[in-house]
Amino acid sequence: MASNFDFLLAQKNYKAIAKTAMEAEQSLKTSYPKSTVLAARALKLAVRWMFTHDADLALPYHEAIARLIHEPTLKKLRPEGMDAIGHYVLHLGNIVAYRSVDVPREAAVLSLRALHCSLTWLAACYAEDFSPRPFDETLLSAEGREKVKDPLKLRALYKEPFEGGALLPRRKKNRETAERLAKLRQKNNNGEVVSVPLDLVAECRGRYLLVDGAQAGWTLDEDCFMNCAIEGAGKKAPPVDFLFTDAEKKPLAVMAVKTAQSLEEGVAQVKEWAALIEKKYAERPYLFLLHEGKYWFLDERRDALRRISGCFSRIDLERRMGFRRLYDPESHPDLSSGIVNRPYQREAVWHICEDVHKGVRRLLVSTPPGTGKTRMAAGAIEALFQQKAIGKVLYLADREELVHQAYDQFAMILPDMKSVDLLGDVREEEQADIVFATATAMMDAVNENRAEDGARLYDPAHFDLVVIDESHPSVYDDHLVLLRYFDAILLGFSSVAPSAPGEADVYRFYDLAPGKPTFAYSIEEARRDGWLVDFTLRDEAPDTLMDSHLRYAELTDEQRTIAEMEYSDTGAITSKDFDLPAVNNWLFSEEKIQAMLENLLEHGFKAKDGKLGKTIIFAKNSLQAKAIAFIFQRLHPEYGADFIRALDARTPDLAAAVHAFSAQEEQPTIAVSVDVLDTGFDMPPVVNLVFFRKVHSLSKFSQMLGRGMRFCENLGGEGKDKEKFLVIDYCRNFAFFDMEQ
C-alpha cells in the first residue's frame, strides 16, 4: 500500500522513523488521536536521529526532546516556518496523550502534513540528489474516530522510551558517519530544496491556539469560547475572537486573532471588547493578541504591549485577577527584623517595592558577597506578598547545592510560606508559593510536569516573580529560554561591582543604564559599616610560569561568557579554553603542594589557641584536592586525621562536613574545596583563603573572596573580633582581574 512516507525507506537509517510515520498515517483509519500521538513520536525520533548522526549539532546536557528542539545549532538550520509546524505536531500529540482531547479529522491530517514536510526536509539534508514529493491526501483513509478510546494506552505510547538509549554514546560510536553526514548536509545547503509551504504554516498557526490553550488547561465551549457575543452588548457589537472565563463563567480575558491585521488594529479591537465587558461586569478583562504566530499581552497599567510565550492558564489568570483587585501600592509592608536586619537591606527592599509599583519589570541589586542577598530576596518577596503584588515565585540558582541552601534558608526566614525544592522534595508542588530550582531543572519541569487534569503545571503565567541568585554575563545563555517563557517580574542579584568589566551586558539585559542598578551597596561601604572585613594578600605565583599578560578586561565578549560559565554546574567546559598544561603540571606537583602547605602553616592567620585558623584551599579538581589532603596528613600526622578534608560534590557526608567546618570549634580546620565552598556558604570563622587554582569567572572569584569577608565576633577571644583575613594567591588571579588589596 502506497504511503506518503515511503520515501524514507530508501535509507535504512530511517527505519524507526519510517515505521512510526507510516503507522501514524495508517492509524487515521481507526483513531485520529492515535495518529496524532504517533506523528509526534515520529518527529521526536527524527530529531534524535539528527543529533545522533550529525557531528555539527551540539548535544545539550539533558537529552529531553524540548532541549533538543531548542538547541541553537539545530535551530539555525531549520527553514522558515519549520518551528511553527513542528510545534503543532508535538504539542497536539502532547495534549492528546495527557488530556485525552477529541481530535477532528482535519487536525490529524494537518499533523500528518506537517510531519511529512519535516521529514522531507530531513531527507533533503542527508540524501544525494533528493527530489521532494508533495503530500497526497488521496492516500489517506476517510474513516476514523475522534474520541480517545483508551487514554492510558495512548499516554504509554507517547511516553514509551526510545530505542538505543542515550545519544552521546551513540554519537561517539557513529563518529565517522556523523562527520560524513554533516558534510553531506552542508553540501546540500541544509536541505534548501525543501521549503515550508505558507498555507501549511498558516493552518498550523491557526489551529495552534486551540492546542496551546488545551495545554494550559482550557476546554473549548466550557471556559474558552470562539466568536463569542458579549452578553448585553447588543447585536452590533463585534463578537470576541476568543473569550476566556473563570469558574463562574465571568470573563477573565479576551484575545484578538483573526481581527488583528496589524498589532495596532488588534489593540483597538481588544480595548473595544474590554470596554463592553467592563460596562456589563464592572471589571475589565485581561487583553491578549495572537499576531503572525506570536502572543502579545497588553499591559494597560503601562499602556504597553509585551511578548509572551503562550496561553496563560485559568488558575493563574484568576490569581492575577484576584491580586489586581487587592493590590495596594500605598500600603507599607511590615519588614520584619528577623528577615532584613541591616539598614541597607531594608533600603534595598524599599527600592524594589517602589520600582515594582512604578511598573518596572526588571530589577538588579548589586551588593558584595556576605551582605545577605538571601535575606534581601526574602524581604522583597515578603513585602510584595503583603502588598498583593505577587503570589508565586521562582528562585533560580546556578548550582544544585546553592538551590538546596537557599531553600533551607527560606524555610527558616519565611516559615509560613510553602516552599518546594525542585531538586529534592516536590510534594504539593502545585501549592508552592516559592519554587527553588536550577534553570535546567525548571526547564525540564516546564516540559514534563503536569497538573491533575493533565494540563502543563508551569504555564507562562505560573510565576509572578523570578529571582536570579547570581547575575553574571553567561547566566542569560543558560536561562534565556526560561526567562522568555515566564511572564514574570525579574529580580537579579550581583556580587560584582557595577563598574566591573563585562557588567554592561548584565545591565543591558535588565534594561538599566550601565552601572546604575536598582540598588547598590559597595564593598567599601560594607567595610566602613563593619559588616565585612578586609584582607591581606600574599602573591606566591611563580613569575616564570603564570601568564601575567592575560586580563579579564581584555577578553572578548565570547571569551568572557565562556569564562563566566565556570560559575555554574557546566563550568568544566572552560578548562579547554583557558588552561595551560604547564600550569596544571605545576599545581599537581607533589613538591609544590608540599611547599604550599608549609607556607600556609608558617604564614596563615592563627586561631585563638595559636594554631592555624579556619582555612579554605581552592583546588582545581578532586584528584588535586585528595592529593593535597593526603600529603598534609603524611607530613603532619600530629594534627590528627580530621584536621584537613577534601570536599567535592561526591563527598558522602558533604552537608555534615560543611556544617562542621563552618563551626569555630569543630574539625576540619582546613577544607580543600572543589566547587563546594566557593559560593554561597556563610562561614565567618574563615581567616585564610588559598587560591591553588586559576579562576576565570569574575562572579565566581568575587564569591570565593567573600568566603573570608564575613565579620566574626570574638574570633580571637573575648572582645577580639575578626578584623582581617589572609589570601594566598598561587595563580596570579588578582592580576588577571586587575584587583588590588
C-alpha positions in Angstrom: 0.0 0.0 0.0 1.4 3.4 -1.1 2.3 5.8 1.7 3.3 9.5 1.8 6.3 8.4 3.9 7.7 5.5 1.8 10.5 7.8 0.5 12.1 7.2 3.9 12.5 3.5 3.1 15.4 4.3 0.8 17.6 4.9 3.8 18.0 2.1 6.3 19.0 4.7 8.9 15.4 6.0 8.9 13.8 2.6 9.6 12.3 3.5 13.0 11.2 6.9 11.8 9.6 5.5 8.7 7.8 2.7 10.6 6.3 5.2 13.1 5.3 7.8 10.5 3.6 5.2 8.3 1.9 3.8 11.3 0.6 7.3 12.2 -0.8 7.5 8.6 -2.4 4.1 8.8 -3.9 4.9 12.2 -6.1 7.5 10.6 -8.4 4.6 9.6 -9.3 3.8 13.2 -8.2 6.6 15.6 -7.4 10.3 14.9 -6.0 10.7 18.4 -3.6 7.7 18.0 -2.5 9.1 14.6 -1.5 12.5 16.2 0.4 10.8 19.1 2.3 8.6 16.6 3.1 11.7 14.4 4.6 13.4 17.4 6.6 10.3 18.2 7.9 10.1 14.6 9.0 13.7 14.8 10.8 13.2 18.1 12.6 10.1 16.5 13.7 12.3 13.6 15.1 15.0 16.0 17.0 12.3 18.0 18.3 10.8 14.7 19.8 14.1 13.7 21.6 14.6 17.0 23.0 11.0 16.7 24.1 11.3 13.1 25.2 14.9 12.6 28.6 15.9 14.1 27.8 19.6 13.8 24.9 19.5 16.2 25.8 20.2 19.8 24.3 17.8 22.3 22.8 19.6 25.3 23.5 18.4 28.8 20.0 16.9 29.0 18.5 15.0 26.1 14.8 15.8 26.7 13.1 16.4 23.3 12.3 20.1 24.2 16.0 20.7 24.9 17.0 19.1 21.6 14.4 21.1 19.6 15.5 24.4 21.1 19.3 23.7 20.7 20.8 26.6 18.8 22.9 24.6 16.3 19.7 22.8 15.1 17.5 25.8 15.3 19.6 27.8 12.9 19.5 25.1 10.3 15.7 24.8 10.1 14.0 26.7 7.2 11.5 29.4 8.0 8.2 28.1 9.2 9.6 24.7 10.3 9.3 25.7 14.0 5.6 26.5 13.7 4.6 23.2 12.0 6.9 21.2 14.3 5.4 22.7 17.5 1.9 22.0 16.2 2.8 18.3 15.7 4.5 17.9 19.1 2.0 19.9 21.2 -1.1 18.3 19.6 0.4 14.8 20.4 1.1 16.1 23.9 -2.4 17.3 24.8 -4.0 14.2 23.2 -1.8 12.0 25.4 -2.2 13.9 28.6 -5.6 15.5 28.4 -7.4 13.0 26.1 -8.9 15.8 24.0 -11.0 15.0 21.0 -9.3 15.2 17.6 -11.2 16.1 14.4 -10.0 14.5 11.2 -8.8 17.8 9.8 -6.5 18.3 12.8 -5.0 14.8 12.5 -4.5 15.3 8.7 -2.8 18.6 9.3 -0.5 16.9 11.8 0.5 14.3 9.1 1.1 17.1 6.5 3.3 18.9 8.9 5.2 15.7 9.8 5.6 14.9 6.1 7.2 18.4 5.4 9.5 18.0 8.4 10.7 14.5 7.4 11.0 15.6 3.7 13.4 18.3 4.9 15.3 15.7 7.0 15.8 13.5 3.9 16.8 16.5 1.8 19.6 17.3 4.2 21.2 13.9 4.2 20.5 12.3 0.8 22.2 12.6 -2.6 20.1 14.1 -5.4 16.9 14.1 -3.4 13.6 15.2 -5.1 10.8 16.2 -2.7 7.4 14.8 -3.3 4.2 16.6 -2.3 1.8 15.3 0.3 -1.0 13.3 -1.3 -4.2 13.3 0.8 -5.9 10.8 -1.6 -3.7 8.2 0.1 -5.4 8.8 3.4 -8.4 6.9 4.8 -11.6 8.8 5.2 -12.6 6.7 8.2 -11.6 7.1 11.9 -12.7 8.0 15.4 -12.3 11.5 17.0 -12.5 10.4 20.7 -9.8 8.8 22.8 -10.8 5.2 23.4 -8.0 4.1 25.8 -6.2 7.1 27.3 -3.8 5.1 29.4 -2.5 3.1 26.4 -2.2 6.3 24.3 -0.2 8.0 27.1 2.0 5.0 27.4 2.6 5.1 23.6 3.5 8.8 23.8 5.9 8.2 26.7 7.4 4.9 25.5 11.2 5.0 25.8 13.2 5.4 22.6 15.4 2.6 21.4 19.1 3.0 21.6 19.4 4.8 24.9 21.5 7.9 25.5 22.6 9.9 22.5 26.2 10.7 23.4 27.5 7.1 23.4 25.7 6.6 20.1 27.3 9.7 18.6 30.7 8.6 19.7 30.1 5.1 18.2 28.9 6.7 14.9 31.6 9.4 14.8 32.8 8.8 11.2 29.2 8.6 9.9 28.2 11.7 11.8 31.1 13.7 10.3 30.3 12.4 6.8 26.6 13.3 7.1 27.4 16.7 8.5 29.4 17.4 5.4 26.7 16.0 3.1 24.1 18.3 4.8 26.5 21.3 4.1 26.8 20.1 0.5 23.0 20.1 0.3 22.9 23.6 1.7 21.0 22.4 4.7 18.2 20.9 2.6 17.3 24.1 0.9 15.4 22.2 -1.8 12.6 21.9 0.7 10.7 25.0 1.8 7.7 25.1 4.2 4.5 26.0 2.3 3.0 29.2 3.6 -0.5 27.7 3.7 0.7 24.9 5.9 2.3 27.4 8.3 -0.9 29.4 8.4 -3.1 26.4 9.1 -0.8 25.2 11.9 -0.7 28.6 13.4 -4.5 28.9 13.1 -5.0 25.7 15.0 -2.1 26.2 17.4 -4.1 28.4 19.7 -6.6 25.6 20.4 -3.7 23.2 21.0 -1.8 25.7 23.3 -5.0 26.6 25.1 -5.6 22.9 25.8 -2.1 22.6 27.2 -2.8 25.4 29.6 -6.0 23.6 30.7 -8.7 25.4 28.8 -11.6 23.4 27.3 -13.4 24.7 24.3 -17.0 25.7 24.9 -16.6 25.2 28.7 -14.3 28.1 29.7 -12.9 29.1 26.3 -15.2 30.3 23.6 -14.7 31.3 19.9 -16.6 34.0 18.1 -18.5 34.8 21.3 -21.1 37.5 21.6 -20.7 39.8 24.6 -23.8 39.5 26.8 -25.9 42.7 26.8 -23.7 44.5 24.3 -26.2 44.5 21.5 -26.3 42.8 18.1 -24.0 45.4 16.5 -21.1 44.7 19.0 -18.4 42.6 17.3 -18.1 39.0 18.6 -15.0 38.2 20.6 -12.5 36.1 18.7 -11.6 34.2 21.9 -13.2 34.7 25.3 -11.7 33.0 28.4 -13.9 32.8 31.5 -13.4 31.9 35.2 -15.2 29.1 37.0 -18.3 31.2 37.3 -18.4 32.0 33.5 -17.3 35.5 34.2 -15.0 37.0 31.6 -11.3 36.8 32.5 -9.6 37.6 29.2 -10.2 38.3 25.6 -7.9 37.6 22.7 -7.9 39.0 19.2 -6.8 36.6 16.4 -8.4 37.0 13.1 -9.2 40.7 13.5 -5.6 41.6 14.2 -4.5 42.6 10.7 -1.9 44.7 12.5 -1.0 45.0 16.1 -2.5 48.5 16.3 -5.8 47.2 14.9 -5.7 44.3 17.3 -5.1 46.6 20.3 -8.0 48.8 19.3 -10.2 45.7 19.0 -9.4 44.2 22.4 -9.9 47.5 24.0 -13.3 47.8 22.5 -14.3 44.3 23.7 -12.8 45.1 27.2 -14.9 48.3 27.4 -18.1 46.5 26.6 -17.3 43.7 29.1 -16.4 46.2 31.8 -19.7 48.0 31.3 -21.6 44.8 31.8 -19.5 43.1 34.6 -17.9 46.2 36.3 -14.5 44.6 35.8 -12.0 44.8 32.9 -10.7 41.5 31.5 -7.1 40.9 30.6 -6.2 41.7 26.9 -4.2 39.4 24.6 -3.4 39.3 20.9 -2.2 36.5 18.6 -0.5 38.1 15.6 1.6 36.2 13.0 2.0 33.3 15.3 3.2 35.4 18.3 1.4 36.0 21.5 1.1 39.5 23.0 -0.2 40.8 26.3 -1.5 44.4 26.6 -0.3 45.8 29.9 -2.8 48.5 30.3 -1.2 49.7 33.5 1.9 50.8 31.4 -0.1 51.1 28.2 2.5 48.8 26.5 2.5 45.5 24.6 4.8 42.8 25.7 5.6 39.5 24.0 4.5 36.4 25.9 5.3 32.8 25.1 1.8 31.2 25.2 -1.6 30.9 26.8 -2.0 31.6 30.5 -4.0 29.0 32.5 -7.3 29.8 34.1 -6.0 29.3 37.6 -3.1 31.7 37.0 -5.3 34.3 35.4 -7.8 34.0 38.3 -4.9 34.5 40.8 -3.6 37.6 38.9 -7.1 39.0 38.7 -7.6 38.5 42.4 -4.3 40.2 43.2 -5.2 43.1 40.8 -8.3 43.7 42.9 -6.4 43.6 46.2 -3.1 45.3 45.2 -2.3 48.3 47.3 0.9 50.0 46.4 0.4 52.7 49.0 0.4 50.1 51.8 3.5 49.9 54.0 4.5 46.3 54.5 5.9 45.3 57.8 9.5 44.4 57.2 10.4 42.0 60.0 13.8 42.5 61.5 14.0 38.7 61.5 14.2 38.8 57.7 16.1 42.0 56.9 18.1 43.0 59.9 20.5 45.6 58.5 19.7 49.2 57.3 21.0 48.7 53.7 18.9 45.5 53.4 15.7 47.4 54.3 16.6 50.1 51.9 17.1 47.6 49.1 13.7 46.1 49.8 12.0 49.6 49.6 13.7 50.3 46.3 12.5 47.0 44.9 8.9 47.7 46.0 8.9 51.2 44.7 10.1 50.1 41.3 7.5 47.3 41.1 4.9 49.9 42.0 6.1 52.0 39.0 5.7 49.1 36.7 9.4 48.2 36.3 9.7 44.6 35.4 13.5 44.0 35.6 15.4 44.9 38.8 19.0 44.4 39.8 20.6 44.6 43.2 24.4 44.9 43.5 26.0 44.1 46.8 29.3 42.3 47.7 29.3 38.7 49.0 28.5 38.4 52.7 25.9 41.2 52.7 22.9 38.9 52.8 21.3 38.7 49.3 19.2 35.8 50.5 17.7 38.0 53.2 17.1 40.8 50.8 15.4 38.5 48.4 13.2 37.1 51.2 12.4 40.6 52.4 11.4 41.7 49.0 9.2 38.6 48.5 7.6 39.1 51.9 6.9 42.8 51.2 5.5 42.2 47.7 3.3 39.3 49.1 1.9 41.7 51.7 1.1 44.3 49.0 -0.5 41.6 46.9 1.8 42.5 44.1 2.9 38.8 43.6 1.7 35.4 44.5 4.2 32.8 43.2 7.9 33.0 43.0 10.7 31.1 41.2 14.1 31.2 42.8 16.9 30.2 40.4 20.5 29.4 41.3 23.3 28.1 39.1 24.4 25.2 41.3 22.4 22.4 42.9 24.0 23.0 46.3 23.0 26.7 46.2 19.4 25.7 45.4 19.3 23.4 48.5 21.0 26.1 50.6 18.6 28.8 49.5 15.6 26.5 50.1 16.9 25.7 53.7 17.4 29.4 54.4 14.0 30.5 53.2 12.4 27.7 55.3 13.9 29.4 58.4 13.3 33.0 57.3 9.8 32.6 55.8 8.4 29.5 57.6 4.8 30.4 56.8 5.3 30.2 53.0 5.0 26.9 51.2 8.4 26.3 49.6 9.4 23.4 47.3 13.0 22.4 46.3 12.5 21.1 42.7 15.8 19.1 43.1 14.6 17.4 46.3 11.1 17.1 47.9 8.5 18.2 45.4 5.3 17.2 47.3 2.5 19.6 46.9 4.3 21.3 44.1 1.2 22.9 42.7 0.5 24.7 46.0 4.1 26.1 46.4 4.5 29.8 47.0 8.2 29.6 46.2 9.9 27.1 43.9 13.7 26.6 44.1 15.5 25.2 41.1 18.3 25.4 38.6 17.4 26.7 35.1 18.0 23.1 33.8 15.6 21.5 36.3 13.0 24.2 35.8 13.0 23.9 32.0 12.6 20.1 32.3 9.7 20.7 34.7 8.0 23.1 32.3 8.1 20.4 29.6 7.2 17.4 31.7 5.3 18.3 34.9 1.5 18.0 34.8 -1.4 19.2 36.9 -4.1 16.8 38.0 -6.2 17.4 34.8 -3.2 16.7 32.6 -2.5 20.3 31.7 1.0 21.6 32.0 1.7 22.6 35.5 4.0 25.6 34.7 2.3 27.8 32.2 3.9 31.1 31.2 1.9 33.0 34.0 2.7 30.5 36.8 5.2 32.7 38.4 4.8 36.4 39.1 8.4 36.9 40.2 11.7 35.2 39.2 14.7 35.7 41.4 18.2 35.1 39.9 20.6 34.2 42.7 23.7 35.5 41.0 23.6 37.6 37.8 26.7 37.4 35.5 27.3 37.7 31.8 26.8 34.0 31.0 23.8 33.3 33.1 21.5 34.5 30.3 22.7 31.9 27.9 21.7 29.2 30.4 18.5 31.0 31.5 17.3 32.9 28.4 14.8 30.3 27.1 13.3 30.0 30.6 13.2 33.8 31.3 11.5 34.3 27.9 9.0 31.6 28.7 7.7 33.0 32.1 5.8 36.3 32.1 7.2 37.5 35.4 9.0 40.4 37.1 12.7 39.6 37.2 14.8 40.4 40.3 18.5 39.7 39.9 21.4 39.9 42.4 25.0 40.6 41.6 28.1 40.3 43.8 30.3 42.1 41.3 30.9 45.9 41.3 28.7 47.7 38.8 31.7 49.1 37.0 33.5 45.8 36.6 34.3 44.5 33.1 31.5 42.7 31.4 28.8 44.0 33.7 27.5 46.4 31.0 25.9 43.3 29.3 24.2 42.4 32.5 22.7 45.9 32.9 21.5 45.9 29.3 19.7 42.7 30.0 17.9 44.3 32.9 17.1 47.4 30.8 19.2 49.5 33.1 21.9 52.1 32.4 25.4 50.7 32.8 26.5 50.9 36.4 23.0 52.0 37.6 21.3 49.1 39.4 18.0 49.3 41.2 20.0 49.4 44.4 23.8 49.2 45.2 25.8 48.8 48.3 29.6 48.8 47.7 32.3 46.7 49.4 33.8 49.9 50.7 30.5 50.9 52.4 30.2 47.4 53.8 33.7 47.6 55.3 33.1 51.1 56.6 29.9 50.0 58.3 31.6 47.0 59.9 29.7 44.3 58.0 32.7 42.9 56.1 36.4 42.7 56.9 39.4 43.5 54.7 42.2 41.1 53.7 46.0 40.8 53.4 47.3 39.4 50.1 50.4 37.2 49.6 51.2 36.7 45.9 53.1 33.4 45.7 52.8 32.9 41.9 56.0 32.0 40.1 56.9 34.7 37.6 58.3 32.2 35.1 55.1 30.2 34.8 51.9 32.2 35.4 50.8 34.4 32.5 50.7 37.9 33.7 49.6 39.4 30.4 46.1 37.9 30.1 43.5 40.1 31.6 39.7 39.6 32.2 39.0 43.1 31.0 40.7 42.3 27.6 38.7 39.1 26.9 36.2 39.2 24.0 32.6 39.0 24.9 32.6 35.4 23.8 35.6 34.5 25.9 34.1 36.3 28.9 30.9 34.4 28.5 32.8 31.1 28.4 34.8 32.2 31.5 31.7 33.1 33.4 30.2 29.6 32.8 32.7 28.5 35.4 30.2 29.7 38.0 27.6 27.2 37.0 27.4 23.4 37.1 28.5 23.3 33.5 31.7 25.2 34.3 34.0 22.3 33.4 33.9 23.4 29.8 36.1 26.4 30.5 39.2 24.2 31.1 39.8 23.6 27.4 39.6 27.3 26.6 42.0 28.7 29.3 44.1 26.1 31.0 47.8 25.7 30.2 49.4 22.2 30.6 52.5 23.7 32.3 50.3 25.4 34.9 48.4 22.2 35.6 51.7 20.2 36.0 53.0 22.8 38.4 49.8 22.7 40.5 49.8 18.9 40.7 53.5 18.6 41.6 54.0 17.0 45.0 56.9 19.3 45.6 54.8 22.4 45.0 51.9 21.1 47.1 54.2 20.4 50.0 55.7 23.9 49.7 52.2 25.5 49.6 51.2 23.7 52.8 54.3 24.6 54.7 53.9 28.2 53.6 50.3 28.1 54.9 51.3 26.7 58.3 54.0 29.4 58.6 52.2 32.5 57.5 48.5 31.6 57.8 46.4 33.6 60.3 46.1 31.7 63.6 43.1 30.9 65.8 42.9 32.0 69.5 44.7 28.8 70.5 47.7 29.7 68.4 47.1 27.0 65.8 46.1 27.6 62.2 42.7 29.2 61.8 39.9 28.0 59.6 41.3 27.7 56.0 39.8 27.1 52.6 42.2 25.8 49.9 40.5 26.2 46.5 41.6 23.2 44.3 41.2 22.5 40.6 39.6 19.1 40.8 39.0 16.1 43.1 42.3 14.5 42.2 44.3 17.5 43.3 42.2 18.1 46.4 42.7 14.5 47.6 46.5 14.8 46.9 46.7 18.0 49.0 44.9 16.3 51.9 47.0 13.1 51.7 50.3 15.0 51.6 49.3 17.2 54.5 48.4 14.1 56.6 51.6 12.3 55.7 53.7 15.4 56.6 51.9 16.3 59.8 50.2 13.4 61.4 50.4 15.3 64.7 47.4 17.4 63.7 45.1 14.3 63.5 43.1 12.7 60.8 40.3 15.2 60.9 42.3 18.4 60.6 42.1 18.5 56.8 39.4 17.3 54.5 38.9 17.3 50.7 35.4 18.2 49.8 33.7 17.8 46.5 30.2 17.1 45.2 30.7 13.3 45.8 31.7 13.6 49.4 29.3 11.2 51.1 28.5 13.3 54.2 29.0 16.6 52.5 26.3 18.6 54.4 27.6 17.4 57.8 31.2 18.1 56.8 30.4 21.6 55.6 28.5 22.3 58.8 31.4 21.1 61.0 33.8 23.2 59.0 31.7 26.3 59.5 31.7 25.8 63.3 34.6 27.6 65.0 35.4 24.8 67.5 34.9 21.7 65.2 37.1 19.9 62.7 38.2 20.1 59.9 40.3 23.2 60.2 41.4 23.0 56.5 38.8 22.4 53.8 40.2 21.6 50.3 37.2 22.7 48.2 36.4 21.6 44.7 33.5 23.9 43.7 31.8 23.3 47.1 32.7 26.2 49.4 33.4 28.6 46.6 30.0 30.3 46.7 27.0 30.8 48.9 28.1 29.3 52.2 28.3 31.6 55.2 31.5 30.9 57.2 32.5 33.8 59.5 35.4 31.9 61.2 37.4 31.5 58.0 40.6 33.5 58.2 42.7 32.0 55.3 42.0 31.5 51.6 44.5 29.8 49.4 43.9 30.0 45.6 45.7 26.9 44.4 43.9 27.1 41.0 43.2 29.6 38.3 39.8 31.2 38.3 38.3 32.8 35.1 34.9 33.9 36.2 34.8 37.3 37.9 31.5 36.5 39.6 32.9 33.3 41.0 36.2 35.0 42.1 34.2 37.7 43.9 32.2 35.0 45.7 35.3 33.0 46.6 36.8 36.1 48.2 33.5 36.6 50.0 34.1 33.3 52.0 36.6 35.2 54.1 34.9 38.6 54.3 32.3 37.7 56.9 32.6 39.5 60.2 33.0 37.2 63.2 32.6 38.4 66.8 35.1 37.2 69.5 37.0 35.1 66.9 40.3 35.7 68.7 38.8 35.5 72.2 36.6 37.7 74.3 36.4 41.2 72.7 38.8 40.3 69.9 36.7 40.3 66.7 37.8 39.3 63.3 39.4 42.3 61.7 41.2 40.8 58.6 41.8 37.6 56.7 44.7 36.3 54.6 44.6 35.5 50.9 47.5 33.5 49.4 47.3 33.5 45.6 49.4 31.0 43.7 48.0 31.6 40.2 48.0 35.4 39.8 44.2 35.6 39.9 44.3 39.1 41.3 46.4 40.3 38.3 44.0 38.5 35.9 41.1 40.5 37.3 43.1 43.7 37.8 42.3 43.6 41.5 44.4 45.1 44.3 44.3 44.6 48.0 
